[in-house]
């Protein structure tokens, strides 16, 4: 079947380059892919736990015979880095190297240390007709995406763990104050007063309105990790002092909880963090569902691989 664009709007700029790249990667022989992957990984260096490649090495890997031609591609990659709001100096580091010359002489040459992201940008701006470029575009894009997904997963788990700790500390507070003559409604009032102290005068209800959170959902399910952690710290201190000082009654416990939330708020504000001004994050229930789904998919993939 022939492809035709006549009955549809013109393709976006660069679409032909993308299609060519996809077909090159798909039809590259498996042996070539394995060889290229090993070669790219052999040239990888590490410093302080950060992976990097030297531009002179990448020049050869991407089949550029002339350094000056390769530098043009590097310059385009730097511009792309700048446009993506990344610091060029963090991804492209100029260095000098010495190489051996005939008759024992040495020569100093310019080189550049490149992060994985820098290599990805260089591959994206390279000649797509080169099979090495086609491979590099997929290689660095895939690896960069993997790191991004790993980081997202770590952040997700940290937020879920922080939320669980807050649930546990608030459950303990509820039990403590029940033993000291405070019922469930009293616990809700104490917690709301704590929120009011933490959020600079905004009550729990005020914060739900401010962040557009449904009335029937817990405020903490939509807070960022730093705020959840702050609430937990204040609650843990309250629990400790209620037991240590044997504080009884709703008013004294409320005063203790308000005092601790104000102290924690002070720590945040001193660090430039104003909790009531932070935007809400995705519903933690949805995140938890997504994490379980991802774990199930990973388990299934591992199970499938073990059968091969």
Secondary structure as UniProt FT lines:
FT   TURN            6..7
FT   TURN            13..14
FT   HELIX           15..27
FT   HELIX           30..42
FT   STRAND          45..47
FT   TURN            48..49
FT   STRAND          50..54
FT   HELIX           55..61
FT   TURN            62..63
FT   HELIX           67..83
FT   TURN            84..85
FT   HELIX           88..91
FT   STRAND          92..100
FT   HELIX           102..104
FT   STRAND          106..115
FT   HELIX           116..124
FT   TURN            128..129
FT   HELIX           131..179
FT   TURN            180..181
FT   HELIX           184..198
FT   TURN            199..201
FT   HELIX           204..210
FT   TURN            211..212
FT   TURN            215..216
FT   HELIX           219..222
FT   HELIX           225..245
FT   HELIX           250..270
FT   TURN            271..272
FT   HELIX           275..277
FT   HELIX           284..307
//
